[in-house]
């Protein structure tokens, strides 16, 4: 817990000591103040929209923490393109803005990047690390799908989770300069596990005109309609079986990622800490007999900070 609090304090006091240096010019102080503002903006954005990953990121060290928050803040902005918007063309325009912004961040030419705090931080991260542009673009292109377009199969669900969540993990690992096939393999499985679990968690908040994240092949197999998934009545065995099968896929990928732990360098394992949150959610879902609307699945996990702390101390995920 002290390590988490230390992470919070170090973020909040970013560059504070530099700003107070005697002899610092006004321009230098202004530049550092702007950096402090953009870094804190990203932290606040992730804390508000992605709390569990916010806790995991606090446990990273130094520049890795700052750059990870920049990547996660960019991911939050892209994920929110469809929030509170029902018009498909508006969502596409928003996604195009973020897609085009990636090229701007990799370019040395001046642009609107300097006017947006998340893009300023992302450019700083891109300039400071050798990141693969393709993974950033996948974060955007994978989300360019109609709100009412369902997943037809479990394979489609896995591919979506891989493109979005694994891509982000690949970028985080690249912050450490790691290029390894076994690490990439573990990242792919962890991304799928977190992605599928996240898609399950989103179902209770879906609108009536939005497709649910249960593959059509499973609904047909168990004779369940989308309406029954939304209602989530107690002792509905068909709904329970559908949720169980999707959760089982997530759990299988989580176990596969953990089976590769010995192949992942210890200094990189911090980036895999979200696996703890995935495991704890799947366990709560199991105890609730796979009811997505059970309070144990909806409320915040109060013991997660402690679990993350101990896993980080043991250098395990």
C-alpha positions in Angstrom: 0.0 0.0 0.0 2.9 2.4 0.8 4.2 1.7 -2.7 0.9 2.7 -4.2 0.8 5.9 -2.2 4.4 6.7 -3.2 3.3 6.3 -6.8 0.5 8.8 -6.3 2.7 11.3 -4.6 5.4 11.1 -7.2 2.9 11.8 -9.9 1.3 14.7 -8.1 4.7 16.2 -7.4 6.0 15.8 -11.0 8.8 18.3 -11.7 7.8 20.3 -8.6 11.4 20.3 -7.4 12.6 21.5 -10.8 10.1 24.3 -10.8 11.5 25.5 -7.5 15.1 25.6 -8.6 16.7 28.9 -8.1 17.9 30.5 -11.2 15.4 28.8 -13.5 14.3 31.1 -16.2 10.6 32.0 -16.7 10.5 30.0 -20.0 12.0 26.9 -18.3 9.5 27.2 -15.5 6.6 27.6 -17.9 7.7 24.6 -20.0 8.0 22.4 -16.8 4.7 23.6 -15.6 3.1 22.6 -18.9 4.7 19.2 -18.7 3.4 18.8 -15.1 -0.1 19.7 -16.3 -0.2 17.3 -19.2 1.2 14.4 -17.2 -1.3 15.0 -14.4 -4.1 15.4 -16.9 -3.4 11.9 -18.2 -3.2 10.5 -14.7 -6.6 12.0 -13.8 -8.2 10.7 -17.1 -7.1 7.2 -16.4 -8.1 7.3 -12.8 -11.6 8.4 -13.7 -12.2 6.0 -16.6 -9.9 3.0 -16.0 -9.4 2.7 -12.3 -8.0 -0.8 -12.1 -5.4 -0.1 -14.7 -4.7 3.2 -12.9 -3.7 1.3 -9.8 -1.5 -1.1 -11.8 0.3 1.8 -13.5 1.0 3.5 -10.2 3.3 0.6 -9.4 5.6 1.3 -12.4 8.8 3.2 -11.9 9.9 6.6 -13.0 9.5 7.5 -16.7 7.8 4.1 -17.3 5.0 5.3 -15.2 4.6 8.6 -17.0 4.8 7.0 -20.4 2.4 4.2 -19.5 -0.2 6.8 -18.3 0.2 8.6 -21.6 -0.6 5.3 -23.5 -3.5 4.5 -21.3 -4.9 8.0 -21.5 -4.8 7.8 -25.3 -6.6 4.4 -25.1 -9.3 6.0 -22.9 -9.8 8.8 -25.4 -10.2 6.3 -28.2 -12.5 4.0 -26.2 -14.7 6.9 -25.3 -15.4 7.9 -28.9 -18.6 6.0 -28.8 -19.7 7.1 -25.3 -23.0 8.9 -25.2 -23.1 9.1 -29.0 -25.5 7.1 -31.2 -24.7 8.5 -34.6 -22.3 6.2 -36.4 -20.8 9.0 -38.6 -19.9 11.1 -35.5 -18.1 8.1 -33.9 -16.2 7.5 -37.2 -15.1 11.2 -37.3 -13.8 11.0 -33.8 -11.9 7.8 -34.5 -10.4 9.3 -37.6 -9.1 12.3 -35.5 -7.3 10.0 -33.2 -6.0 7.8 -36.0 -4.6 10.8 -37.9 -3.1 12.1 -34.6 -0.9 9.1 -34.4 1.0 10.1 -37.5 1.3 13.6 -36.2 2.9 12.3 -33.0 5.5 10.4 -35.0 6.2 13.5 -37.2 8.6 16.3 -36.3 6.4 18.9 -37.9 4.4 21.2 -35.7 0.7 20.5 -35.5 -2.4 20.5 -33.3 -0.7 17.9 -31.1 0.7 20.7 -29.0 -2.8 21.9 -28.2 -4.1 18.6 -26.7 -2.6 17.4 -23.3 -3.0 13.7 -24.1 -1.4 14.1 -27.5 1.4 16.1 -26.1 2.1 13.3 -23.6 1.8 10.7 -26.3 4.3 12.5 -28.5 6.7 12.8 -25.6 6.3 9.0 -25.1 6.9 8.3 -28.8 9.9 10.6 -28.9 11.4 8.9 -25.8 10.8 5.3 -26.8 10.9 3.0 -29.9 7.2 2.2 -30.1 5.5 0.4 -32.9 3.1 2.7 -34.7 1.0 -0.3 -35.8 -0.1 -1.1 -32.3 -1.3 2.4 -31.7 -3.3 2.3 -34.9 -4.8 -1.0 -34.0 -6.2 0.6 -30.8 -8.2 2.8 -33.2 -9.1 0.6 -36.2 -10.3 -2.3 -34.0 -12.9 0.0 -32.5 -14.2 1.1 -35.9 -17.3 -1.2 -35.8 -21.0 -0.5 -35.7 -22.5 -0.4 -32.2 -25.2 -2.9 -33.2 -22.7 -5.3 -34.8 -22.5 -8.5 -32.8 -19.6 -11.0 -32.5 -20.6 -14.0 -34.5 -18.2 -16.4 -32.9 -15.9 -16.8 -29.9 -13.0 -16.5 -32.4 -14.2 -13.0 -33.4 -14.4 -12.0 -29.8 -10.8 -13.2 -29.2 -9.6 -11.4 -32.2 -11.1 -8.1 -31.1 -9.7 -8.5 -27.6 -6.3 -9.2 -29.1 -6.3 -6.2 -31.4 -7.3 -3.7 -28.7 -6.0 -5.0 -25.3 -3.0 -7.0 -26.5 -1.9 -4.1 -28.6 -1.8 -1.8 -25.6 0.2 -4.4 -23.6 2.7 -4.7 -26.5 3.2 -1.0 -26.3 3.7 -1.1 -22.5 6.3 -3.8 -22.9 8.1 -1.8 -25.5 8.7 0.9 -22.9 11.1 -1.5 -21.4 12.8 -2.2 -24.7 11.9 -5.9 -24.7 11.7 -7.7 -28.0 11.0 -11.4 -27.3 8.7 -14.0 -28.9 7.8 -15.6 -25.5 6.9 -12.3 -24.0 4.8 -11.4 -27.0 3.1 -14.7 -26.6 2.3 -14.0 -23.0 1.1 -10.5 -23.9 -1.3 -11.8 -26.5 -2.9 -14.2 -24.0 -3.1 -11.6 -21.2 -4.7 -9.1 -23.6 -7.3 -11.6 -24.7 -8.1 -12.5 -21.1 -8.5 -8.9 -20.0 -10.3 -7.9 -23.2 -12.9 -10.7 -22.8 -13.4 -10.0 -19.1 -13.8 -6.3 -19.9 -16.4 -7.0 -22.6 -18.4 -9.1 -20.1 -18.3 -6.3 -17.5 -19.6 -3.9 -20.1 -22.8 -5.8 -20.8 -24.9 -4.5 -17.9 -24.2 -0.9 -19.2 -25.2 -1.6 -22.8 -28.0 0.3 -24.4 -31.0 -1.4 -25.9 -29.9 -0.6 -29.4 -26.4 -1.9 -28.9 -25.2 -5.5 -29.6 -24.2 -7.5 -26.5 -20.7 -9.0 -26.3 -21.9 -12.6 -26.2 -21.1 -14.4 -29.5 -24.1 -15.3 -31.6 -22.9 -18.9 -31.8 -23.2 -19.3 -28.0 -26.7 -17.7 -27.9 -27.9 -20.1 -30.6 -26.2 -23.0 -28.9 -28.1 -22.4 -25.6 -31.3 -21.0 -27.2 -30.9 -17.6 -25.4 -32.0 -14.3 -26.7 -30.2 -11.0 -26.1 -33.3 -9.8 -24.1 -32.7 -12.7 -21.6 -29.0 -11.6 -21.3 -30.1 -8.1 -20.5 -32.7 -9.2 -17.9 -30.2 -11.5 -16.2 -32.8 -13.3 -14.1 -31.8 -15.5 -11.2 -31.5 -19.2 -12.1 -31.7 -18.6 -15.8 -29.5 -21.6 -16.8 -29.3 -20.7 -20.4 -27.9 -17.3 -19.6 -25.6 -18.8 -17.0 -24.2 -21.2 -19.5 -23.5 -18.5 -22.1 -21.7 -16.3 -19.5 -19.8 -19.3 -18.2 -18.5 -20.3 -21.6 -17.2 -16.7 -22.3 -15.7 -16.4 -18.9 -14.0 -19.8 -19.3 -12.3 -18.6 -22.5 -11.0 -15.6 -20.6 -9.7 -17.8 -17.8 -8.0 -20.1 -20.3 -6.0 -17.2 -21.8 -5.2 -16.0 -18.3 -3.8 -19.4 -17.3 -1.8 -19.6 -20.5 -0.3 -16.2 -19.9 0.7 -17.2 -16.4 2.2 -20.5 -17.6 4.7 -18.4 -19.6 5.7 -16.3 -16.5 9.2 -17.9 -16.3 9.8 -16.7 -19.8 9.0 -13.1 -18.9 11.9 -11.1 -17.5 11.2 -10.0 -13.9 11.6 -6.3 -14.7 8.7 -6.6 -17.3 6.3 -8.4 -15.0 5.0 -5.1 -13.6 3.3 -4.5 -16.9 1.4 -7.8 -16.4 -0.2 -6.8 -13.1 -3.7 -6.3 -14.7 -3.9 -10.1 -14.7 -4.6 -9.8 -10.9 -7.7 -7.7 -11.6 -8.9 -10.1 -14.3 -8.5 -13.1 -12.0 -10.4 -11.4 -9.1 -13.3 -10.4 -11.4 -13.6 -13.9 -12.9 -13.6 -15.3 -9.3 -16.4 -12.9 -8.2 -18.3 -13.8 -11.3 -18.0 -17.5 -10.5 -19.2 -17.0 -6.9 -22.2 -15.1 -8.2 -23.1 -18.0 -10.4 -22.2 -16.0 -13.5 -24.8 -13.3 -13.0 -23.3 -10.1 -14.5 -25.6 -7.8 -12.5 -24.7 -9.3 -9.1 -23.4 -6.6 -6.8 -20.2 -8.4 -6.3 -19.5 -8.0 -10.0 -20.6 -4.4 -10.2 -19.0 -2.8 -7.2 -15.3 -1.8 -7.0 -12.9 -4.4 -5.6 -11.7 -2.9 -2.3 -9.0 -5.5 -1.9 -7.4 -5.0 -5.3 -4.8 -2.5 -4.1 -3.5 -4.9 -1.5 -3.4 -7.8 -4.0 -1.5 -5.8 -6.6 0.9 -4.7 -3.9 1.8 -8.2 -2.8 2.0 -9.5 -6.4 4.3 -6.7 -7.3 6.5 -7.4 -4.2 6.8 -11.1 -5.3 7.4 -10.0 -8.9 4.6 -12.3 -10.1 1.4 -11.8 -12.0 
